[in-house]
Amino acid sequence: MNNKKRNPWSWIPTLYIAEGLPNVVVMTVAVVMYMQLGMTDTEIALYTGWLGLPWVIKPLWSPFVDLYKTKRWWVLAMQLLLGSSLAGVAFLLNAPFWFQGTMSFFFLMAFASATHDIAADGYYMMELDDHDQVWFVGIRNTFYRAAVIFGNGILIPVAGFMQEAFDNETAYTWSLVFYGLAGLFIAIWLYHSKVMPHADADRPHDTNACEILVGVTTAFKSFFQKLPPLQMIAPMLFLLFYRFPEALMLKMSVTFLMRPNEEGGLGLSLQEFGLVSGTVGMIGLTLGGIMGGILAGRDGFKKWLWPMVCAITLPDIVYVYLSYSMTSNLFVVSTCLFIEQFGYGIGFTALTLYMLYFSKGAFQTSHYAFCTAISYLGLMLPGMLSGYMKDALGYRLFFVVVTALCVITFLVASLIKVDKDFGKKKLAKN
């Protein structure tokens, strides 16, 4: 086995781009595509919300990923499957049963992506020590979100340009976009096959089916036995509700920016959406994500918890302003999205660090997967209902209510306990 250490910068950025890109394709790019193909906000929120199910139930098979083969093997295998599922969406977009066909491949993509998340996060924790995990958390979150911005800021405008070139052949242009994505994932797989190191702790286990089943049961029990029953309530509430306002806004903020004025939206074109949510949003996200990781790595997570909570909630008010002003000024819209993305980059660091902190110990890969699944459930269920809520209230009142609900994030953050030294760089003793 090759035990030579590689610079984490050679694989962390691309690994978390590969982790984030399928998520944004399933949960955001699909929203825009289905909207262009004639679906309502309520239908979009409900159907694409179901696609989040694999991320919620992934703990059911995370111990299998923990015990069978290596994390590196799973990462590479899932990247190939992701490329295949993207090609499947592209192929079926022009079929008579396009909705059923694309939804099937989106669900396969979601399953492969959820499994990839388990393996990639486990590999990250095995390859890096505690301090490097904290220091790079801002980097990994930044590149994860950069993939999200790539979906919004590059893929969607590209679809817009191609629609102009091909006389608004919507299904055909989107199929070309997905064929391009399939090729990108094959390239990522080839790159990682060469550069991802073989972590010392990442070794295959000599197990049979019975042992794997026992491992699944043991990992599941040990997660809920980390703390006494009553003390487990606080971590569960934090994981579920820390991103509650974002869960409601995740899909509706996209449709708000792109729906025409007569439907209450800002009426941005695909290219304008890419500019404000892509270029400008990525700058804000990059600065926020890196800053969050550096601050926590310098002073410890606990010191920066409350500033991070404020950062992920208070900027949501920009959507209240936009919905009432109905401005068409791209500079103003871009500035608002910069503020919101910068705050999210800082604030999301708190959730990631807490999941790393809570997962420490035996079965850390499985436990981290449990944490992300619970957190994703907190995104999925409100997101599925957000379309009904928006249609009942209208965009303006919807954003006012979501901003008011930010108090939930403050409440659940007040419940958790964290070691004051977690994340601090350990100084060498003389």
C-alpha positions as CSV (number, residue, x, y, z in Angstrom):
1,M,0.0,0.0,0.0
2,N,1.3,3.5,-0.8
3,N,1.5,5.4,2.5
4,K,3.0,8.5,1.0
5,K,1.2,11.6,2.2
6,R,-0.3,13.9,-0.4
7,N,-1.0,17.6,0.1
8,P,-4.7,17.7,1.1
9,W,-5.2,20.6,-1.4
10,S,-4.7,18.1,-4.2
11,W,-7.8,16.1,-3.4
12,I,-10.1,18.0,-0.9
13,P,-11.4,20.6,-3.4
14,T,-12.3,18.1,-6.1
15,L,-13.7,15.6,-3.7
16,Y,-16.1,18.1,-2.3
17,I,-17.0,19.4,-5.7
18,A,-17.9,15.8,-6.5
19,E,-19.9,15.6,-3.3
20,G,-21.8,18.9,-3.9
21,L,-22.5,18.8,-7.6
22,P,-25.0,15.9,-7.6
23,N,-26.8,17.5,-4.7
24,V,-27.3,20.8,-6.5
25,V,-28.3,19.0,-9.7
26,V,-31.0,17.0,-8.0
27,M,-32.2,19.7,-5.7
28,T,-31.7,23.0,-7.6
29,V,-30.9,22.5,-11.3
30,A,-33.8,20.1,-11.5
31,V,-36.1,22.8,-10.0
32,V,-35.2,25.2,-12.8
33,M,-35.5,22.5,-15.5
34,Y,-38.9,21.3,-14.3
35,M,-40.1,24.9,-13.9
36,Q,-39.2,25.5,-17.6
37,L,-40.9,22.4,-18.6
38,G,-44.2,23.7,-17.1
39,M,-44.5,22.4,-13.5
40,T,-45.9,24.6,-10.7
41,D,-44.1,25.6,-7.5
42,T,-46.1,23.2,-5.4
43,E,-45.4,20.3,-7.8
44,I,-41.7,21.1,-7.9
45,A,-41.3,21.4,-4.2
46,L,-43.2,18.1,-3.5
47,Y,-41.6,15.9,-6.2
48,T,-38.0,17.2,-5.9
49,G,-38.4,17.1,-2.2
50,W,-38.8,13.3,-2.4
51,L,-35.5,13.1,-4.1
52,G,-33.9,14.0,-0.8
53,L,-35.0,10.7,0.8
54,P,-31.7,8.8,0.1
55,W,-29.8,11.4,2.1
56,V,-32.2,10.9,5.0
57,I,-32.1,7.1,5.1
58,K,-28.4,6.7,4.2
59,P,-27.5,5.6,7.8
60,L,-29.3,2.3,7.0
61,W,-26.4,1.4,4.7
62,S,-23.6,3.6,6.0
63,P,-22.2,0.8,8.3
64,F,-22.0,-1.4,5.1
65,V,-19.8,1.3,3.5
66,D,-17.8,1.4,6.8
67,L,-17.1,-2.3,6.8
68,Y,-17.0,-3.5,3.2
69,K,-14.1,-2.5,0.9
70,T,-12.4,0.8,1.5
71,K,-13.7,4.4,1.6
72,R,-11.5,5.2,-1.4
73,W,-13.1,2.3,-3.4
74,W,-16.6,3.5,-2.6
75,V,-15.8,7.1,-3.6
76,L,-14.5,6.0,-7.0
77,A,-17.3,3.5,-7.6
78,M,-20.0,6.1,-6.8
79,Q,-18.4,8.7,-9.1
80,L,-18.8,6.3,-12.0
81,L,-22.4,5.6,-11.1
82,L,-23.1,9.3,-10.9
83,G,-21.7,9.8,-14.3
84,S,-24.0,7.0,-15.7
85,S,-27.1,8.4,-14.0
86,L,-26.4,11.9,-15.4
87,A,-26.2,10.4,-18.9
88,G,-29.5,8.6,-18.2
89,V,-31.3,11.8,-17.4
90,A,-29.9,13.3,-20.6
91,F,-31.0,10.4,-22.7
92,L,-34.6,10.3,-21.4
93,L,-35.4,14.0,-21.4
94,N,-36.7,13.7,-25.0
95,A,-38.7,10.5,-24.4
96,P,-42.5,10.4,-24.2
97,F,-42.2,9.4,-20.5
98,W,-39.6,12.0,-19.8
99,F,-40.9,12.9,-16.3
100,Q,-41.0,9.4,-14.9
101,G,-37.7,8.5,-16.6
102,T,-35.8,11.6,-15.4
103,M,-37.2,11.2,-11.9
104,S,-36.0,7.6,-11.8
105,F,-32.4,8.6,-12.8
106,F,-32.5,11.5,-10.4
107,F,-33.4,9.1,-7.6
108,L,-30.5,6.8,-8.6
109,M,-28.3,9.9,-8.7
110,A,-29.4,10.8,-5.2
111,F,-28.7,7.3,-3.9
112,A,-25.2,7.3,-5.4
113,S,-24.6,10.8,-4.1
114,A,-25.7,9.9,-0.6
115,T,-23.4,6.8,-0.6
116,H,-20.6,9.0,-2.0
117,D,-21.1,11.4,0.9
118,I,-20.7,8.6,3.5
119,A,-17.4,7.4,1.9
120,A,-16.0,10.9,1.2
121,D,-16.7,12.2,4.7
122,G,-15.2,9.0,6.3
123,Y,-12.2,9.2,4.1
124,Y,-11.7,12.9,5.1
125,M,-11.8,12.0,8.8
126,M,-9.4,9.1,8.3
127,E,-6.8,11.0,6.3
128,L,-6.6,14.2,8.4
129,D,-5.9,14.7,12.1
130,D,-8.3,16.7,14.3
131,H,-6.7,20.1,13.7
132,D,-6.5,19.6,9.9
133,Q,-10.1,18.5,9.9
134,V,-11.1,21.8,11.5
135,W,-8.8,23.9,9.4
136,F,-10.0,22.4,6.2
137,V,-13.6,22.4,7.1
138,G,-14.0,25.9,5.7
139,I,-12.2,24.8,2.5
140,R,-14.3,21.7,2.0
141,N,-17.5,23.6,2.7
142,T,-16.4,26.3,0.3
143,F,-15.8,23.8,-2.6
144,Y,-19.0,22.0,-1.7
145,R,-20.9,25.2,-2.0
146,A,-18.8,26.2,-5.1
147,A,-20.3,23.1,-6.7
148,V,-23.7,24.5,-5.8
149,I,-22.9,27.8,-7.3
150,F,-21.5,26.1,-10.4
151,G,-24.9,24.5,-10.9
152,N,-26.6,27.9,-10.5
153,G,-24.0,30.1,-12.1
154,I,-22.7,28.0,-15.0
155,L,-25.1,25.2,-15.9
156,I,-28.3,27.2,-15.8
157,P,-26.9,30.2,-17.9
158,V,-25.4,27.7,-20.3
159,A,-28.8,26.1,-20.7
160,G,-30.2,29.7,-21.3
161,F,-27.6,30.5,-24.0
162,M,-28.2,27.1,-25.7
163,Q,-32.0,27.7,-25.7
164,E,-31.4,31.0,-27.6
165,A,-29.2,29.1,-30.1
166,F,-31.6,26.2,-30.6
167,D,-34.9,28.2,-30.8
168,N,-36.0,27.4,-27.2
169,E,-35.8,23.7,-27.6
170,T,-35.9,23.3,-23.8
171,A,-35.7,19.6,-23.4
172,Y,-33.0,19.2,-26.0
173,T,-30.8,21.9,-24.5
174,W,-31.1,20.5,-21.0
175,S,-30.2,17.0,-22.3
176,L,-26.9,18.6,-23.7
177,V,-26.2,20.1,-20.3
178,F,-26.6,16.7,-18.6
179,Y,-24.4,14.9,-21.2
180,G,-21.7,17.5,-20.4
181,L,-22.1,16.8,-16.7
182,A,-21.7,13.0,-17.3
183,G,-18.4,13.7,-19.0
184,L,-17.3,15.9,-16.2
185,F,-17.9,13.2,-13.6
186,I,-15.9,10.7,-15.7
187,A,-13.0,13.2,-15.7
188,I,-13.3,13.6,-11.9
189,W,-13.2,9.8,-11.5
190,L,-10.1,9.6,-13.6
191,Y,-8.4,12.4,-11.6
192,H,-9.2,10.9,-8.2
193,S,-8.1,7.4,-9.3
194,K,-4.6,9.0,-9.6
195,V,-4.4,11.6,-6.8
196,M,-6.4,10.3,-3.9
197,P,-3.9,8.8,-1.3
198,H,-4.5,5.4,0.3
199,A,-5.2,6.5,3.9
200,D,-3.4,4.3,6.5
201,A,-6.6,3.6,8.4
202,D,-8.6,3.0,5.2
203,R,-8.3,-0.7,4.9
204,P,-10.8,-3.4,3.8
205,H,-12.4,-5.5,6.6
206,D,-12.5,-9.3,6.5
207,T,-16.3,-9.5,7.2
208,N,-19.2,-11.7,6.1
209,A,-22.9,-10.7,5.8
210,C,-23.7,-11.6,9.4
211,E,-20.8,-9.5,10.7
212,I,-22.0,-6.6,8.6
213,L,-25.5,-6.8,10.0
214,V,-24.1,-6.9,13.5
215,G,-22.0,-3.9,12.6
216,V,-25.0,-2.0,11.4
217,T,-26.9,-2.7,14.6
218,T,-24.0,-1.9,16.8
219,A,-23.3,1.4,15.0
220,F,-26.9,2.4,15.2
221,K,-27.2,1.6,18.9
222,S,-23.9,3.3,19.8
223,F,-25.0,6.5,18.1
224,F,-28.1,6.9,20.3
225,Q,-26.1,5.8,23.4
226,K,-23.5,8.6,23.0
227,L,-25.3,10.5,25.7
228,P,-28.1,9.7,28.2
229,P,-31.5,9.7,26.6
230,L,-32.6,13.1,27.8
231,Q,-29.3,14.7,26.9
232,M,-29.6,13.3,23.3
233,I,-32.6,15.6,22.7
234,A,-30.5,18.7,22.3
235,P,-28.1,17.4,19.6
236,M,-31.1,15.9,17.7
237,L,-33.0,19.2,17.8
238,F,-29.9,21.1,16.7
239,L,-29.3,18.8,13.7
240,L,-32.9,18.9,12.7
241,F,-33.7,22.6,13.1
242,Y,-30.5,24.6,12.7
243,R,-31.2,25.1,9.0
244,F,-35.0,25.3,9.3
245,P,-35.3,28.8,7.6
246,E,-33.0,27.7,4.8
247,A,-35.1,24.6,4.3
248,L,-38.1,26.7,3.6
249,M,-36.3,29.1,1.3
250,L,-34.1,26.6,-0.6
251,K,-36.4,26.1,-3.5
252,M,-38.7,29.1,-3.3
253,S,-35.8,31.6,-3.4
254,V,-34.8,30.1,-6.8
255,T,-38.3,30.3,-8.2
256,F,-38.7,33.8,-6.7
257,L,-35.7,35.1,-8.6
258,M,-36.9,33.6,-11.9
259,R,-40.7,33.7,-11.9
260,P,-42.1,36.7,-13.9
261,N,-43.2,39.9,-12.1
262,E,-46.9,39.1,-12.6
263,E,-46.4,35.9,-10.5
264,G,-44.6,37.8,-7.7
265,G,-41.0,37.0,-8.8
266,L,-38.1,39.2,-10.0
267,G,-38.2,37.8,-13.5
268,L,-34.5,37.2,-14.0
269,S,-33.4,35.4,-17.1
270,L,-31.3,32.2,-16.9
271,Q,-28.2,34.3,-17.6
272,E,-29.0,36.9,-15.0
273,F,-29.7,34.3,-12.5
274,G,-26.3,32.8,-13.2
275,L,-24.6,36.1,-12.7
276,V,-26.2,37.1,-9.3
277,S,-26.3,33.6,-7.8
278,G,-23.2,32.3,-9.5
279,T,-20.4,34.8,-9.8
280,V,-21.3,37.2,-7.0
281,G,-22.7,34.5,-4.8
282,M,-19.6,32.4,-5.2
283,I,-17.4,35.3,-4.0
284,G,-19.5,35.8,-0.9
285,L,-19.6,32.0,-0.2
286,T,-15.9,31.5,-0.7
287,L,-15.0,34.4,1.7
288,G,-17.5,33.2,4.3
289,G,-16.6,29.6,4.2
290,I,-12.9,30.1,4.4
291,M,-13.3,32.7,7.2
292,G,-15.5,30.4,9.3
293,G,-12.9,27.6,9.1
294,I,-10.0,29.9,9.9
295,L,-11.7,31.6,12.9
296,A,-12.8,28.2,14.4
297,G,-9.3,26.8,13.8
298,R,-7.7,29.7,15.5
299,D,-10.0,30.2,18.5
300,G,-12.0,27.0,18.8
301,F,-15.5,26.3,17.6
302,K,-17.3,27.3,20.9
303,K,-16.1,30.9,20.8
304,W,-17.5,31.5,17.3
305,L,-20.8,29.6,17.7
306,W,-23.1,32.6,18.2
307,P,-21.5,34.8,15.5
308,M,-22.0,31.8,13.1
309,V,-25.7,31.4,14.2
310,C,-26.2,35.1,13.5
311,A,-24.5,34.8,10.1
312,I,-26.7,32.0,8.9
313,T,-30.0,33.6,10.0
314,L,-30.0,37.4,9.9
315,P,-29.1,37.8,6.2
316,D,-32.3,36.1,5.2
317,I,-34.0,39.5,5.6
318,V,-32.6,40.4,2.1
319,Y,-35.4,38.4,0.5
320,V,-38.0,40.4,2.4
321,Y,-36.4,43.6,0.9
322,L,-36.2,42.1,-2.6
323,S,-39.8,40.8,-2.5
324,Y,-41.2,44.3,-1.5
325,S,-38.9,46.4,-3.6
326,M,-39.2,44.2,-6.7
327,T,-36.1,45.8,-8.0
328,S,-34.7,45.0,-11.4
329,N,-31.3,46.5,-10.6
330,L,-28.8,43.6,-10.9
331,F,-26.3,45.4,-8.7
332,V,-28.8,45.5,-5.8
333,V,-29.9,41.9,-6.3
334,S,-26.3,40.8,-6.5
335,T,-25.4,42.7,-3.3
336,C,-28.3,41.1,-1.4
337,L,-27.2,37.6,-2.6
338,F,-23.6,38.3,-1.7
339,I,-24.6,39.2,1.9
340,E,-26.8,36.1,2.2
341,Q,-24.2,33.7,0.8
342,F,-21.4,35.2,2.8
343,G,-23.4,34.7,6.0
344,Y,-24.3,31.2,4.9
345,G,-20.7,30.3,4.3
346,I,-19.8,31.4,7.9
347,G,-22.9,29.9,9.5
348,F,-22.8,26.5,7.9
349,T,-19.4,26.0,9.4
350,A,-21.0,25.6,12.8
351,L,-23.2,22.7,11.7
352,T,-20.3,20.9,10.1
353,L,-18.0,21.3,13.1
354,Y,-20.7,20.2,15.5
355,M,-21.3,17.0,13.4
356,L,-17.5,16.3,13.4
357,Y,-17.4,16.9,17.2
358,F,-20.5,14.7,17.9
359,S,-19.3,11.9,15.7
360,K,-15.9,11.4,17.3
361,G,-15.1,7.9,18.7
362,A,-15.9,4.4,17.4
363,F,-17.9,4.2,14.1
364,Q,-17.2,7.8,13.4
365,T,-17.9,7.4,9.7
366,S,-21.4,5.9,10.4
367,H,-22.1,8.4,13.2
368,Y,-21.2,11.3,10.9
369,A,-23.6,9.8,8.3
370,F,-26.3,9.6,10.9
371,C,-25.8,13.3,11.8
372,T,-25.9,14.4,8.1
373,A,-29.0,12.3,7.6
374,I,-30.9,13.9,10.5
375,S,-29.8,17.3,9.3
376,Y,-31.0,16.5,5.8
377,L,-34.3,15.4,7.1
378,G,-34.6,18.9,8.6
379,L,-34.2,20.2,5.1
380,M,-36.3,17.7,3.2
381,L,-39.6,17.9,5.1
382,P,-40.0,21.7,5.3
383,G,-38.8,21.9,1.7
384,M,-41.5,19.6,0.5
385,L,-44.1,21.9,2.1
386,S,-42.6,25.2,1.2
387,G,-44.4,25.3,-2.2
388,Y,-47.8,24.9,-0.5
389,M,-46.8,27.6,2.1
390,K,-45.6,30.0,-0.6
391,D,-48.7,29.5,-2.8
392,A,-50.9,30.2,0.3
393,L,-49.0,33.3,1.5
394,G,-47.4,34.8,-1.6
395,Y,-43.7,35.5,-1.8
396,R,-43.7,38.6,0.3
397,L,-45.5,37.2,3.4
398,F,-43.7,33.9,2.9
399,F,-40.3,35.6,3.3
400,V,-41.5,37.6,6.3
401,V,-42.6,34.4,8.0
402,V,-39.4,32.6,7.2
403,T,-37.3,35.5,8.6
404,A,-39.4,35.4,11.8
405,L,-38.8,31.6,12.1
406,C,-35.0,32.3,12.4
407,V,-35.6,32.4,16.1
408,I,-35.8,28.5,15.9
409,T,-32.1,28.4,14.9
410,F,-31.2,30.5,18.0
411,L,-33.2,28.3,20.3
412,V,-31.7,25.0,19.2
413,A,-28.1,26.5,19.2
414,S,-28.6,27.5,22.8
415,L,-29.2,23.8,23.8
416,I,-25.9,22.2,22.6
417,K,-22.7,21.8,24.6
418,V,-19.2,21.9,23.0
419,D,-15.7,21.5,24.4
420,K,-14.2,25.0,24.5
421,D,-10.9,23.6,23.0
422,F,-12.4,21.7,20.1
423,G,-10.8,22.9,16.9
424,K,-8.0,24.9,18.4
425,K,-4.5,24.3,17.1
426,K,-2.5,22.3,19.6
427,L,0.8,24.1,20.4
428,A,3.9,22.1,20.6
429,K,5.3,21.7,24.1
430,N,8.8,22.9,24.9
